[in-house]
Amino acid sequence: MKDVLTTETELLVCVTCRRKGAPPDDARRPGRVLFDAITAQDRPEGLRVTPVECLQNCSQSCTVALRGGDAKWTYVFSNVDETDHAAMIVAGAAQYHAAPDGVIPWRERPEHFKRNCLARIPPVRPKES
């Protein structure tokens, strides 16, 4: 049986995120608004969107993370706008999903990914040299 994480990409969306100093427009936190906007988008098969309670990045607005199988890098992105970035996040997640090691070539990355990457975490099982 195949390990689920080797064939799926998971987009983690912090649903407790809020914008620093900004009152919410409704009862939902901006992170929940972002999650709802992302799940309303068409997504490639194999891209799973998972709500998480906290990614410990409260000072930098909404935060998302991308992770794949044991051989893929994991990325954490911040300063995501809950009303404008859902389509961009899904498009970037699709690029990540298509990359065997999770690395999207720099020039092909969404601009937001280039400027707002908090962390790049090595694969659990790096490619053998």
C-alpha positions as CSV (number, residue, x, y, z in Angstrom):
1,M,0.0,0.0,0.0
2,K,1.3,3.4,-0.9
3,D,2.0,6.0,1.7
4,V,-0.7,8.8,1.3
5,L,1.9,11.5,1.8
6,T,3.9,10.3,-1.2
7,T,1.0,11.0,-3.6
8,E,-0.7,13.9,-2.0
9,T,0.3,17.5,-1.3
10,E,-1.2,19.1,1.8
11,L,-1.9,22.8,2.1
12,L,-2.1,23.7,5.7
13,V,-4.1,26.9,6.5
14,C,-4.0,28.5,9.9
15,V,-7.6,29.2,10.7
16,T,-6.9,31.2,13.8
17,C,-4.7,33.8,12.1
18,R,-5.7,37.5,12.3
19,R,-4.3,40.7,11.0
20,K,-2.4,42.6,13.6
21,G,-4.4,45.6,14.9
22,A,-7.3,45.1,12.4
23,P,-10.8,44.3,13.7
24,P,-12.4,41.4,11.9
25,D,-15.0,42.3,9.2
26,D,-17.2,39.5,10.6
27,A,-17.2,36.9,13.3
28,R,-14.7,34.7,11.4
29,R,-11.0,35.3,11.8
30,P,-9.1,36.1,8.6
31,G,-7.5,32.7,8.6
32,R,-10.9,31.0,8.5
33,V,-11.9,33.4,5.7
34,L,-8.8,32.4,3.8
35,F,-9.4,28.7,4.3
36,D,-13.0,29.1,3.0
37,A,-11.8,31.0,0.0
38,I,-9.1,28.4,-0.8
39,T,-11.6,25.5,-0.5
40,A,-14.0,27.3,-2.8
41,Q,-11.3,27.2,-5.6
42,D,-10.9,24.4,-8.1
43,R,-7.8,22.4,-7.0
44,P,-5.7,19.7,-8.8
45,E,-6.4,16.1,-7.7
46,G,-4.1,15.2,-4.9
47,L,-4.1,18.6,-3.3
48,R,-5.6,18.4,0.2
49,V,-6.5,21.5,2.1
50,T,-6.3,21.1,5.9
51,P,-7.3,23.7,8.5
52,V,-4.9,23.9,11.5
53,E,-5.4,25.8,14.8
54,C,-2.1,27.6,14.9
55,L,1.1,27.9,12.9
56,Q,2.7,30.1,15.6
57,N,3.2,33.1,13.3
58,C,0.6,35.5,14.7
59,S,2.6,38.7,14.0
60,Q,2.6,38.2,10.2
61,S,-1.0,37.9,9.3
62,C,-2.4,34.7,7.6
63,T,0.0,31.8,7.3
64,V,0.0,28.7,5.1
65,A,2.3,25.7,4.7
66,L,2.9,23.3,1.9
67,R,4.1,19.7,2.5
68,G,4.3,16.6,0.4
69,G,5.9,13.2,0.7
70,D,9.1,12.2,2.4
71,A,11.2,13.5,-0.5
72,K,9.7,17.0,-0.8
73,W,10.7,20.2,0.9
74,T,8.2,21.8,3.1
75,Y,7.5,25.6,2.8
76,V,5.8,28.1,5.2
77,F,4.5,31.4,3.8
78,S,3.2,34.4,5.7
79,N,1.5,37.7,5.1
80,V,-1.2,36.1,3.1
81,D,-4.3,38.3,2.4
82,E,-7.5,36.4,3.1
83,T,-9.5,38.2,0.4
84,D,-7.0,38.5,-2.5
85,H,-4.6,35.6,-2.3
86,A,-6.7,32.4,-2.5
87,A,-6.3,31.8,-6.2
88,M,-2.5,32.6,-6.0
89,I,-2.1,30.2,-3.1
90,V,-3.9,27.4,-5.0
91,A,-1.9,28.1,-8.2
92,G,1.4,27.9,-6.2
93,A,0.3,24.8,-4.4
94,A,-0.4,23.2,-7.8
95,Q,3.1,24.0,-8.9
96,Y,4.5,22.6,-5.7
97,H,2.4,19.5,-6.1
98,A,3.8,19.0,-9.7
99,A,7.4,19.3,-8.6
100,P,8.9,16.0,-7.6
101,D,11.0,17.5,-4.8
102,G,8.6,20.4,-4.0
103,V,11.0,23.0,-5.3
104,I,9.3,25.5,-7.7
105,P,12.0,27.2,-9.9
106,W,12.5,30.7,-8.6
107,R,11.3,32.5,-11.7
108,E,8.1,30.5,-11.9
109,R,7.1,31.0,-8.3
110,P,4.2,33.4,-7.5
111,E,5.7,36.7,-6.5
112,H,4.2,36.4,-3.0
113,F,6.0,33.1,-2.5
114,K,9.3,34.7,-3.4
115,R,9.0,37.5,-0.8
116,N,7.1,35.8,2.0
117,C,8.7,32.4,2.6
118,L,9.3,32.1,6.4
119,A,10.9,28.6,6.2
120,R,12.0,25.9,3.9
121,I,12.3,22.6,5.7
122,P,14.4,19.8,4.2
123,P,12.7,16.6,3.1
124,V,12.5,13.7,5.7
125,R,14.3,11.6,3.2
126,P,16.6,13.7,1.0
127,K,17.6,12.6,-2.4
128,E,20.7,10.4,-2.2
129,S,23.8,11.9,-3.6
